């Protein structure tokens, strides 16, 4: 087999990079271990007629207009705007924490300024923010932290916030108004025919070939290529030379409910330690589907399964730097995506970085 660029992985990063390279006339071969394209964003209609996102909920949102314009070449997005509620002691609260959450939790009726003054007494005065626990306690104190943050984080990462880098929870806002949208971006929504259909159109070029059900390790030495883009785990690519990087995975439990709707919202978080799962997603809310039955998905974080989340801790970052240095000294080889760059990134950033890398490669050919 021969190609100009070999791409390992048919997820968001791999497909977008392939499209940009192919439209400029390069021949691209994508090798994908799984039996489908789209990576973690893959979706399909189930037996109930519900569009189920195979690896948990994905909602596109971005502040990058160029990324939005690019993807709109291949799909239309609906006007879905994401909201999340959390169940604590049989009551439902908006998250991230906002004025509604605050007043309901404390049985108060304060405005935003009153909420700020309240937290001045509640929050811990921490001079140097060292970890994610410090981030939250310095903002809102212990009560809301214990209710919504502490045990959810333990389930998600298998460690408490004090053992995670501060940037993990720094990105979670505390809002002093009633804004209950999960994302602040104006540009957000779900592809009207699903993500998988979008990816089919992205890689529809005759200059792109794809081999599914294929481990790149089995075929890489049989392929004649000029450039390589790897979106697989970077430590795996280098045969774990410095040891294995840690990744959190997810176990998904799908259930059919013989009712039109199971819950009032698309996603309900379960932040307490009393249940093993972190959230339940009811997918038909995303596309406003009308069916007699509904499909829900429970998520249980685990160390086994498909790698999904790089672990944001000091020791893992130090290990990654060793692989990063090795990658930088590997000729004509590039790494993309969460697993290739060992970095938690959203879909829009994955898309933007893939386009940028493709343009960088085009300048060298």
N, C-alpha and C positions, 0 to 999 in steps of 0.2 A: 504494500500500500504506500501511496505517496501523496503528500499534501504540502501546502505552504505553511500552514499552522495546525498543529495538533492541540486540541483543547480537551482536558480531562474534566468531565462533569458537565451535565446538561441542565444545571440549575439556572438561577437568574443571571449570575455573573457569566457563566459559560455561554449561554444562549445569546446574550446581548453582545458580548465580545465577538462571537462568531458572525452575527448579523452585520456589525459594522465592518469587519474585515472582508466579508463576502461581498458586500455592496461596493467595495472598492476594487473588486476583481480577484481577490485571493481565494485559493481553494482551501477549505477548512474541513477538518475531520474532527467530530466530537465523539469521544468514547465515554460511555455512561454505564456504570455498574448496575444500576437499577433497570427495571423494565419500562420506565416511563421518563418523559422529560419534565422539566419544571422544578426538579429538586424538592426542597421542603415546601414550595408553594403549589405543588401539584394538587389538583382537585378533580372530582368526577361526580356524576349523578349516581346516587345509590338506588336501591330497589324501591325506596319510597318516593323517588323523584326529587330528592333533596340534593343540592350541590354541596358535597362534603369536601372540606379541605383536609386531605389525608394526614397531614402532619401538624394539625392544629390551626387556629385562626390566624389569617394573614389579611391585613387591611392596608392597602396602599395609601400612603400619605407622604407629602413632600413639600418643601419650600422651594425646590428647584424647578423653575418653569421650563427649563430646557429638557429636564427628565420627563416632566409631564407631557410636553409636546412630542417627545420621542415615542413614548409608549402609546400615545393616542394615534400614532400611525398604524397600530396593530390591534387596537381595541377601543371600545367606548367604555367609560366608567360610569357607574350609577352615582347617585347623590348620597349614598350611605355615609353617615358620619358616626364614628365609633363612640359608644358609651360603655362603661364598665361599672357594675355595681358589686359590692362586697356584702356577703352575709355574715353578720356577727351577732351571736345570741338571738337568732331568729328574726333579726331586723336587717333591712337592706339599706345600704349607704352608697352614695356615689364615691367612686375613686377615679383619679387621685383625690385626696382630701380637699374639700372646698367648704364654702360657707354653709351649705346645706348639710354636709356631713358633720361639721362642727356643731351646729345648733341642734341637730337631731341627737347626736351622741351625748352632749352635755345638757340636753333639755333646756336650751336657752333660745333667745330671740335677738341676737346681736347683729349689728352690721359688720362690714369688713374692718372698720377701724376698731370696733369693740373686740373682734376676733384677734386682731394684732395685739391689742393691750392685754387680752387674756393670756396669750402665749408668752408675753414678756414675763409673766409670773411663773408659767409652767415650764418654759424651756430651760435646759441646762446651759450654764455659761461655760462653754468650752473654748479655751484660747486657741488651741491648735487642733484642727479637724484631721484626725488620723485614719478614720475608717468610716464605713457606711452607718454604723450605729451613731457615731458622733454627729454625722450629718443630720439625722432625723431628730435626735434628742436636743440638738442645739436650735432646732426650729420649733418643735411642738411639745417637747417633754415626753414623759414615759407612757401616759395613758393611751393615747392614740397609737403610739409606737407599738405597745403591747397588743393592741386590738387588731391592727391592720398590717403591720410591717414585720415584726419580729419572727413570728412562726411561719408566715408566708415565705419569708426569705430562707428560713431553715429548710422548709420543704423544697423550695426551688433549687437551692445551691448546696444542700446538705451541710450547711454551716450557718452560724448566726451572723448578723450584720457586722459585728466587731471583727470578724475574720475576713471581710471583703473590702477591697479597695474602695475608697470614698466615692469614686466616680459612678459606682453601680447605682447608688441611691441619690446621688446629686442630680441625676436627670429626672427624678420624680418631683413634680412641682407641688407646692402647697398654695392653693388659690384662695384669695380673700374676697371672692365673689361667688355667684351661683353657676358659673360656667362648669357644666358637667360633661363636656366633650373630652375624651381621653387624649386626643391629639389637638394641638393648637394650629396645625396647618389648614389653610383654606382648601388646598388641593388634596382631597382624599376620596376614596371610594373603592368599589369592587368591580373588576371587569365584568361586563354584563353577561358574558358567556363563560365566565370562569377564567382562572389563570392559565390552565393547561391549553385552552384554545388560543389564548394570547401568545403563548410560547410557540405553538405550532406555526402561527403566522410569522413570528420573529425569525424562525429558522427555515422558512419556506424557500429560501434561495437555492437555485440549482448548484451554486458553488459550495453548498454545505452538505456533507454526508454525516450520518450519525449511526453509530453502532451501539445498540442497547444491550443489556445483559452481558456486558463485557468489562472485565477488570483490566484497567490500563497496564497493570504490571505484567499481564499475560501477553500483551501485544506490542508494547512500546518499542521493543527491540526489532520488531518486524516492520516498523513504519518509518518511511523516509520523510522527514519533516525539517523545515528550516527554523521554526520557532515553536515553543511549547508554552501553553498557558495551563497551569494546574489550579483547579478549585477544590481538589481533594485535600485532606489534612496534610499540612506541610511536614509533620514528623513522619507520617507514613511514607511520603514521597522519598524521604532520605533514609528509609528503612530503620527509623527510630535510633539513629546514630547516637544521639545524646540522651535517649530515654523517651518515654511516652509523655506527650502533653495530655492534660486532663480536659475532658469534655463532658458536659452534662447532657444527658439524653432524656427522652420522654417516652413514657408508655401511654398508649391511647386506648381507651375503652369506649367503644361505640355501642349505643343502645337505641333501640326503636321504642318510641312511646306511642300508644294507641290513642292519641289526642292531637288536636290541631296545633297546640302550643304547650310546651312544658314549663317555660319560664318567661317572665315578662321582658327579658333583655337578652341580647345575643350572647353576652358573656357575663357570668356571675362568678366572682372570686370567692374562695373559701379560705380566709387567712388564718383560721384557727388550727390548733394541733389535733383536733378531734376527728378529722377526716384525712385520709392520705393524699387526696387529690388537691390540686391548687385551684382549679377552675372547671366549670362546665360551660361548654359552648353549644348553643343551639343554632345551627347554621342557616336555617331558613330565614332568619331575621336579616341576613346580609343582603339577599336578593329579593326579599319580600315575597317568597314563594308561597303559593297556596296549595297545600296538600292535606289529606285527611290525617296522615300520621306525621310524626316528626322524628328527627334524628338528633341525638345529643352525643357529645364527646366529653369524657372525663380525662383529665391529664394528670399523670403521676410522674414527677421527675425521678430519674433513675441514673445509675452509672452504666447501665447496659443498654445496648441498642445503637441507633444511628446517631452519631455526634451532632449536637445542635448548638450548644452554647459553650464557647471558650470560658475558662474559669478565671475571673478577674482577681487574681491574687499575686503577690509579689514574686513568689517562687516560680509560678508558671510564666510570668512575664520574662523573668531572667532566663528560663529555659528556652522560651521562644526566641529570644535575642540570638541565641547560638544558632538556631535554625535560620533565622533571618540573615545572619552574616554568611552562612553557607549558601543561601539562596542568591544573595547578591553577587557571589563569586561563581555562580553556575551560569555559563554562557547561554544566551538565547532562551532562557527559562524564566517564566514570570508566574507570580502567585496572586490569586484573586479570591475574594469572598471571605466569609466568616472562618472557614476552615483553612484556606490557603494563607490568609493573613492573621489568623488567630485573633480575631477582633469581632466584637459584637457590633454588627452593622444592620441597618434597616434596608428594605428593598430598594428604596430610592438611592441610597448611598452605593449599594451594590451595583445598581444600574449605572450611576455616574462614574464610578471607578472603572467599570468595565469599558465604557465608552472612551474614557481617558487613556486607559492602557492600550486599547485598540489603535487609537490615534497615534500614541507613542510608537507602537510597533510599525505602523504604516510609514512613519518618518524614516525608519531604518531600512526599509525594503526598496 
